[in-house]
Each structure stands twice: as structure tokens, then as C-alpha cells.
Amino acid sequence: MIQPGLYHLLFISAALFFIGVYGFFTRRNLITMLMSIELILNSVNLNFIAFNKYLWPEKMDGLFFTVFIIAIAAAEAAVAIAIIINLYRSHHSIDVENAEDLKY
């Protein structure tokens, strides 16, 4: 079986990152924007794992950073979903243009 090399993992990570950035800037739905942010965070996690495996295989720093980012992403998703639910209850929409009322 062929093992993916560092360049393969970096290509997949870059693809995930740019799909996430594209989704964040082109969508107007808050849920899809949140999913795009999660894609970006997962691409960063993949970079940490890839560099840890191929550059410093004896260290565990990349894995610890990845676990930390997963914990932060879970907390961020919980807070974001709570904000989205409150926005939907008050405005009956999760469109970004309707979220301008939160500024004031």
C-alpha cells in the first residue's frame, strides 16, 4: 500500500483550507460559514500532524497542538451555534444580512 508523503498531505491541507475560505466568503448562511471555519481549522490540524510525523517523528508537539485546537473548535462551535439559535429565534432567519441588528 502506498503511504502518502508530506507533499500529498500538504496538498490535501491546502485544498481544505481554500475550500473553507471560499465557503466562508461566498456563503450567507451562518451554519455554512461555521462549517467553513471548521474546515479551515481541520486543515491546520492536518498540517500539524503532517509536519510532526515527517520532520520531528520523535516529538509529540504537533499532536498536542492538534488536540488543543480540537478542544477550542468544539467550544467555538458550541458558542456559535448558541448565537445562531438566538438569532433565529429573534429574526426567524440565519442569513448574515439579518445579523446586522446585533451591532447595536
N, C-alpha and C positions, 0 to 999 in steps of 0.2 A: 504494500500500500504506500502511496506517495504521501509524505508528510509535507504540509505547507511550510514554506520558508518565510523568512522575515518580510520579504517584499510582497508575498501573497497576503499576509496578514495586514500589512500597511495599506495595500490597495483596497482590501475589504473595509478597513477602518476609514480610509479617506472617502470611499463610496458612501458608507453610513453617515459620515459627517456631512457631506454635501447634500445627501438626500434630506437629512434633518434640517439643514439651513434652508434649503429650498422649500420644504414644507412649512417652516416657521414663517418665512417671508411671504409666501403666496396664499396661505390659508387664512380665513377669517373666523373659523370656528375655534373656540378656546380649547376644546378637547384635542383637536388635531394639532394645535400648537403645542400643547403639553406633550403629546406623543412625539412630536419632532424634537423637543428638548430632551426627552428620554433617549431618542436615537443618537443625539449628539453626545450625551453622557456615556452611552454604551460604546460609541466609537473611541472615546477617551479611555475607557476601561480596556478595550481591546489593545490599544497602544501600550498601556502599562503592562499588560500580560505579555505581549509580544516582545517588548524590549527587555523585560525581566527574564524571559526564557532564553533569548538569544545573546544578550550582552552580559548579564550577570546571573547565570543559572544557579549559582550557589547562594544567592541572597533572596530574600522574600519581600523586599521593599515594594515591588510592583503589585504583588498580591495584597499587601496590607492597604496600599492606596486604593486598590480596586474595591475591597470590602468597605472601606470608608466612604467611597463615592456611592456605592450601592445604598448604604445607610442614609446618606444625605439625600439621594434621589428619592428614596421611599418617603422621607419626611417632607421633601418638597412636593411630591405628588399628593400626599395627604392634605397639605395646606392648600395647594392649588385646586384640588377637587372640592374642598370645603368652600373656597371662594367662588368657584364656578356654580356650585349648588345654590349659594346665597344669591348670586347674580341672577340665576334662572328663576328663583322664587320671586324676586322683586321685579324683574323685567320680562319674564317669560321668553327669554332668548339668551343664547350663549354666543351671540355674534360680537365681534370685537368693537364694532361701531357703537353698539349699545352700552359698552362698558365705559364710555366716556363720562357717564354720570358719576363714576366712582372717584373722579378727580376732585370733586367739590365736597 
